[in-house]
Amino acid sequence: MRVYDLKMPVIRTTSVVFASPHSGRAYARDFVRRSILDEQTLRSSEDAHVDKLFASAPDQGAPLLAAVLPRAWIDVNRSVDELDPALIEGVRARARNPRVASGLGVVPRVVANGRAIYRGKISLREAMTRIDEVWHPWHETVSVLMDESMGLFGEAILVDCHSMPHEAIDTIPHQQGSRPDIVLGDRFGTAAACDVVDQVEAAFAAAGLNVARNAPFAGAFATQRYGHPSRGRHAVQIEIDRSLYLDERTVRPNGNYRTFRKLIDGVVAEIVGIGRKDMSVAAE
């Protein structure tokens, strides 16, 4: 089973690693058949086409890891122990976890707007099979890519790429009437060094995009797991307003898609530059 696509550069020139964990769009017929939702509705929780927005990364010297299977099937940006007792048979309720309580555990119970995926529960065995087949291979690959960056450049920068519903922006306090196009999450400074986040923000701002930090998205499991700036490991979550490139109702690129993708190509080039180091120095 192919659970991710990994595109590597011919020559790796940067410590930056790009990942798109929620852009998977391979909906198995059996999954759609079992769901009480149609495929179009299942796609509402997908970060549609985000992997394509960042597709230039390998040409610019950075790896790009993208999910193949959808977030509605399994969410690799959750902890492996975030199992939902309301969905999975035999799982006991633990200390309250707001993500699990809302149905957004490692095996999701709902898609966007709280719409239930299933009529009943699934077995613990099925949940664990999804974790074994998808979650573990994904994180093993991220870990290898980060370790390789450490070995080559003496640091590693994970850029975790996502998109957010346009309506989510209404929850963000706006300064001087400007609505953010991009939200960067660094878990309030604990997942990445300030200068790294400043440079990522500057890359988007130079492209004419309004940027906010940590509200309403401060970074989820990936930033927590891979962001350890004191060890030279940084993780920054990027959330892009979907309305900038996507028709959210049809989950198809809108009329601005090509222009926006070209703009993101330039942003990727700037972010890649953050992680360019002298490899000979790093090897000493």
KETILUM-132571 format. One record per residue (C-alpha): residue number from 1; chain; x, y, z. Coordinates in Angstrom, 3 decimals. Example, Ala and Ser with C-alpha at 12.3 -4.5 7.8 and 13.67 -1.06 7.14 Angstrom:
<atoms>
ATOM num chaine       px       py       pz
ATOM   1      A   12.300   -4.500    7.800
ATOM   2      A   13.670   -1.060    7.140
</atoms>
This chain:
<atoms>
ATOM num chaine       px       py       pz
ATOM   1      A    0.000    0.000    0.000
ATOM   2      A    1.407    3.386   -1.024
ATOM   3      A    0.748    5.744    1.878
ATOM   4      A    2.885    8.732    0.877
ATOM   5      A    4.770   10.298   -1.984
ATOM   6      A    8.337   11.379   -1.315
ATOM   7      A    9.958   13.583   -3.898
ATOM   8      A   13.659   14.135   -3.335
ATOM   9      A   15.862   16.765   -4.960
ATOM  10      A   18.642   15.660   -7.261
ATOM  11      A   21.027   17.459   -4.906
ATOM  12      A   19.907   18.335   -1.398
ATOM  13      A   21.008   21.907   -0.738
ATOM  14      A   18.996   22.904    2.328
ATOM  15      A   18.114   21.710    5.807
ATOM  16      A   14.428   22.445    5.100
ATOM  17      A   11.983   19.528    4.771
ATOM  18      A    8.469   20.175    3.456
ATOM  19      A    5.571   17.920    4.472
ATOM  20      A    1.895   17.946    3.495
ATOM  21      A    0.146   15.491    5.842
ATOM  22      A   -3.486   16.333    5.021
ATOM  23      A   -3.501   16.596    1.219
ATOM  24      A   -4.063   12.877    0.562
ATOM  25      A   -6.960   12.258   -1.802
ATOM  26      A   -7.011    8.484   -2.457
ATOM  27      A  -10.434    7.529   -1.115
ATOM  28      A  -10.824    3.745   -1.216
ATOM  29      A  -14.157    2.566   -2.583
ATOM  30      A  -14.751    0.459    0.516
ATOM  31      A  -14.174    3.465    2.775
ATOM  32      A  -16.626    5.632    0.848
ATOM  33      A  -19.149    2.776    0.764
ATOM  34      A  -18.970    2.335    4.545
ATOM  35      A  -19.261    6.020    5.277
ATOM  36      A  -22.617    7.744    5.649
ATOM  37      A  -21.096   10.657    3.710
ATOM  38      A  -20.388   10.922    0.007
ATOM  39      A  -16.829   11.413   -1.228
ATOM  40      A  -17.333   15.123   -1.854
ATOM  41      A  -18.313   15.660    1.789
ATOM  42      A  -15.482   13.456    3.042
ATOM  43      A  -13.088   15.772    1.198
ATOM  44      A  -14.174   18.746    3.315
ATOM  45      A  -11.471   17.945    5.888
ATOM  46      A   -8.781   17.582    3.222
ATOM  47      A   -6.074   20.199    2.700
ATOM  48      A   -6.807   19.934   -0.992
ATOM  49      A   -3.966   20.609   -3.441
ATOM  50      A   -1.551   21.854   -0.763
ATOM  51      A    1.039   19.335   -1.948
ATOM  52      A    0.751   20.839   -5.439
ATOM  53      A    1.257   24.352   -4.108
ATOM  54      A    4.629   23.288   -2.698
ATOM  55      A    5.570   21.014   -5.589
ATOM  56      A    8.566   23.157   -6.577
ATOM  57      A   10.430   22.296   -3.361
ATOM  58      A   12.441   19.349   -4.802
ATOM  59      A   13.540   21.461   -7.785
ATOM  60      A   14.874   23.973   -5.277
ATOM  61      A   16.842   21.430   -3.231
ATOM  62      A   14.383   20.333   -0.526
ATOM  63      A   12.480   17.062    0.016
ATOM  64      A    8.676   17.108   -0.223
ATOM  65      A    6.701   14.448    1.623
ATOM  66      A    2.986   14.285    0.806
ATOM  67      A    0.228   12.036    2.096
ATOM  68      A   -1.605    9.771   -0.340
ATOM  69      A   -4.380    8.529    1.937
ATOM  70      A   -6.839   11.116    3.243
ATOM  71      A   -7.056   12.694    6.646
ATOM  72      A  -10.594   11.310    7.020
ATOM  73      A   -9.057    7.803    7.033
ATOM  74      A   -6.238    8.557    9.473
ATOM  75      A   -4.682   11.764   10.744
ATOM  76      A   -0.904   11.554   10.942
ATOM  77      A   -0.863   14.981   12.621
ATOM  78      A   -2.263   13.473   15.820
ATOM  79      A   -0.554   11.462   18.517
ATOM  80      A   -0.832    7.714   18.127
ATOM  81      A   -2.598    7.481   21.487
ATOM  82      A   -5.365    9.957   20.597
ATOM  83      A   -7.928    7.177   20.186
ATOM  84      A  -11.591    8.140   20.287
ATOM  85      A  -13.768    5.959   22.570
ATOM  86      A  -16.867    7.290   20.813
ATOM  87      A  -15.634    5.704   17.564
ATOM  88      A  -13.363    2.788   18.423
ATOM  89      A  -14.678   -0.280   20.234
ATOM  90      A  -12.854   -1.236   23.404
ATOM  91      A  -11.148    2.113   23.950
ATOM  92      A  -11.617    3.565   27.399
ATOM  93      A  -12.141    7.244   27.991
ATOM  94      A   -9.012    8.966   29.301
ATOM  95      A   -8.262   12.459   30.513
ATOM  96      A  -10.248   14.912   28.421
ATOM  97      A   -8.598   15.754   25.124
ATOM  98      A  -10.438   18.476   23.191
ATOM  99      A   -9.365   17.114   19.809
ATOM 100      A  -10.559   13.599   20.587
ATOM 101      A  -13.737   14.915   22.227
ATOM 102      A  -14.580   16.836   19.042
ATOM 103      A  -14.079   13.718   16.920
ATOM 104      A  -10.665   14.638   15.538
ATOM 105      A   -8.461   11.928   16.994
ATOM 106      A   -5.835    9.934   15.143
ATOM 107      A   -8.683    8.021   13.475
ATOM 108      A  -11.247   10.779   12.874
ATOM 109      A  -14.914   10.333   13.728
ATOM 110      A  -16.026   13.473   11.878
ATOM 111      A  -15.073   15.724    8.987
ATOM 112      A  -15.480   19.503    8.777
ATOM 113      A  -18.399   21.028   10.658
ATOM 114      A  -18.698   17.959   12.864
ATOM 115      A  -20.321   15.701   10.255
ATOM 116      A  -20.047   12.047   11.318
ATOM 117      A  -18.152    9.722    8.978
ATOM 118      A  -19.633    6.433   10.210
ATOM 119      A  -23.003    5.143   11.337
ATOM 120      A  -21.498    3.189   14.236
ATOM 121      A  -18.125    2.208   15.656
ATOM 122      A  -15.068    0.543   14.133
ATOM 123      A  -12.990   -2.161   15.778
ATOM 124      A   -9.807   -1.467   17.696
ATOM 125      A   -8.040   -3.897   15.385
ATOM 126      A   -9.012   -1.829   12.346
ATOM 127      A   -7.844    1.376   14.004
ATOM 128      A   -4.497   -0.167   14.909
ATOM 129      A   -4.084   -1.536   11.383
ATOM 130      A   -4.456    1.980    9.981
ATOM 131      A   -1.883    3.231   12.471
ATOM 132      A    0.554    0.450   11.585
ATOM 133      A    0.107    0.830    7.837
ATOM 134      A    0.046    4.610    7.568
ATOM 135      A    0.927    6.523   10.743
ATOM 136      A    4.164    4.713   11.584
ATOM 137      A    5.616    4.734    8.028
ATOM 138      A    4.842    8.460    7.727
ATOM 139      A    6.631    9.398   10.928
ATOM 140      A    9.524    7.040   10.299
ATOM 141      A   10.072    8.884    7.012
ATOM 142      A    9.828   12.344    8.585
ATOM 143      A   12.326   11.274   11.246
ATOM 144      A   14.772    9.994    8.633
ATOM 145      A   14.522   13.208    6.600
ATOM 146      A   15.094   15.346    9.690
ATOM 147      A   18.051   13.209   10.774
ATOM 148      A   19.544   13.499    7.298
ATOM 149      A   19.252   17.283    7.452
ATOM 150      A   20.991   17.275   10.821
ATOM 151      A   23.815   15.179    9.393
ATOM 152      A   24.235   17.290    6.268
ATOM 153      A   23.655   20.785    7.612
ATOM 154      A   23.837   20.652   11.406
ATOM 155      A   20.172   21.649   11.684
ATOM 156      A   16.748   20.560   10.444
ATOM 157      A   13.697   22.689    9.634
ATOM 158      A   10.333   21.008    9.119
ATOM 159      A    7.776   23.108    7.242
ATOM 160      A    4.410   21.432    7.852
ATOM 161      A    2.036   22.622    5.138
ATOM 162      A   -1.731   22.951    5.630
ATOM 163      A   -4.733   24.960    4.492
ATOM 164      A   -7.525   26.452    6.585
ATOM 165      A  -11.182   27.123    5.788
ATOM 166      A  -11.770   30.765    4.960
ATOM 167      A  -14.359   30.914    7.749
ATOM 168      A  -11.667   30.012   10.315
ATOM 169      A  -10.112   33.424    9.745
ATOM 170      A  -13.140   35.037   11.348
ATOM 171      A  -11.871   33.736   14.709
ATOM 172      A   -8.589   35.635   14.357
ATOM 173      A   -8.255   39.116   15.871
ATOM 174      A   -7.503   41.443   12.972
ATOM 175      A   -5.216   44.421   13.221
ATOM 176      A   -6.222   47.532   11.305
ATOM 177      A   -8.879   45.594    9.433
ATOM 178      A   -6.433   43.246    7.670
ATOM 179      A   -7.375   39.573    7.425
ATOM 180      A   -4.480   37.108    7.608
ATOM 181      A   -3.871   34.977    4.540
ATOM 182      A   -1.341   32.821    6.360
ATOM 183      A   -1.141   31.593    9.947
ATOM 184      A    2.213   30.323   11.198
ATOM 185      A    2.246   27.973   14.175
ATOM 186      A    5.351   27.442   16.298
ATOM 187      A    3.589   26.472   19.528
ATOM 188      A    4.179   29.980   20.854
ATOM 189      A    7.910   29.895   20.301
ATOM 190      A    8.632   26.402   21.628
ATOM 191      A    8.839   24.546   18.281
ATOM 192      A   11.212   26.799   16.333
ATOM 193      A   13.776   29.498   16.948
ATOM 194      A   12.424   33.022   16.594
ATOM 195      A   14.772   33.901   13.738
ATOM 196      A   13.591   30.879   11.732
ATOM 197      A    9.935   31.839   12.148
ATOM 198      A   10.743   35.485   11.418
ATOM 199      A   12.328   34.462    8.113
ATOM 200      A    9.387   32.236    7.164
ATOM 201      A    7.029   35.109    7.928
ATOM 202      A    9.179   37.505    5.898
ATOM 203      A    9.010   35.146    2.894
ATOM 204      A    5.212   35.255    2.858
ATOM 205      A    5.059   38.974    3.651
ATOM 206      A    7.420   39.775    0.764
ATOM 207      A    4.925   38.024   -1.520
ATOM 208      A    2.241   40.436   -0.362
ATOM 209      A    0.452   38.073    2.021
ATOM 210      A   -0.796   39.028    5.490
ATOM 211      A    0.632   36.767    8.184
ATOM 212      A   -0.517   35.970   11.715
ATOM 213      A    1.013   33.677   14.315
ATOM 214      A   -0.425   30.946   16.520
ATOM 215      A   -4.089   31.989   16.330
ATOM 216      A   -6.198   30.064   15.770
ATOM 217      A   -3.630   27.393   14.817
ATOM 218      A   -0.522   27.153   17.001
ATOM 219      A    0.754   23.881   15.601
ATOM 220      A   -0.326   20.317   16.257
ATOM 221      A    1.430   16.996   16.788
ATOM 222      A    4.128   17.411   14.140
ATOM 223      A    5.388   20.698   15.539
ATOM 224      A    5.398   19.243   19.032
ATOM 225      A    7.196   16.049   17.986
ATOM 226      A    9.825   17.532   15.677
ATOM 227      A   10.340   21.039   16.989
ATOM 228      A   13.230   21.162   19.464
ATOM 229      A   15.082   24.386   18.673
ATOM 230      A   17.645   23.910   21.459
ATOM 231      A   18.789   20.809   19.544
ATOM 232      A   18.838   22.555   16.176
ATOM 233      A   15.505   21.021   15.141
ATOM 234      A   12.782   23.457   14.136
ATOM 235      A    9.174   22.910   13.070
ATOM 236      A    6.797   25.517   11.681
ATOM 237      A    3.197   24.870   10.712
ATOM 238      A    1.804   26.845    7.789
ATOM 239      A   -1.936   27.388    7.314
ATOM 240      A   -3.074   28.972    4.031
ATOM 241      A   -6.502   30.494    3.496
ATOM 242      A   -8.112   28.077    1.050
ATOM 243      A  -10.122   30.786   -0.658
ATOM 244      A   -6.881   32.133   -2.133
ATOM 245      A   -6.610   29.164   -4.501
ATOM 246      A   -9.572   26.816   -3.964
ATOM 247      A  -13.322   26.682   -4.487
ATOM 248      A  -14.137   25.233   -1.079
ATOM 249      A  -17.584   24.024   -2.143
ATOM 250      A  -16.364   21.927   -5.073
ATOM 251      A  -12.850   21.259   -3.682
ATOM 252      A  -11.394   22.333   -7.005
ATOM 253      A   -8.800   24.987   -7.878
ATOM 254      A  -10.389   28.379   -8.416
ATOM 255      A   -9.546   31.003  -11.025
ATOM 256      A   -6.645   32.322   -8.941
ATOM 257      A   -4.950   28.941   -8.526
ATOM 258      A   -2.210   29.282  -11.163
ATOM 259      A   -1.293   32.787  -10.086
ATOM 260      A   -1.212   31.793   -6.434
ATOM 261      A    0.845   28.671   -7.102
ATOM 262      A    3.443   30.775   -8.924
ATOM 263      A    3.494   33.143   -5.957
ATOM 264      A    4.074   30.200   -3.582
ATOM 265      A    6.940   29.007   -5.800
ATOM 266      A    8.688   32.254   -4.880
ATOM 267      A    7.884   31.802   -1.191
ATOM 268      A    9.271   28.259   -1.284
ATOM 269      A   12.508   29.573   -2.799
ATOM 270      A   12.860   32.033    0.078
ATOM 271      A   12.118   29.412    2.741
ATOM 272      A   14.555   26.953    1.163
ATOM 273      A   17.195   29.660    1.458
ATOM 274      A   16.749   29.760    5.240
ATOM 275      A   18.243   26.290    5.468
ATOM 276      A   21.155   26.710    3.098
ATOM 277      A   24.398   26.060    4.941
ATOM 278      A   27.955   25.282    4.010
ATOM 279      A   27.936   21.460    4.013
ATOM 280      A   31.688   21.286    4.480
ATOM 281      A   31.391   23.312    7.677
ATOM 282      A   28.486   21.173    8.932
ATOM 283      A   30.542   18.031    8.413
ATOM 284      A   33.463   19.239   10.527
</atoms>
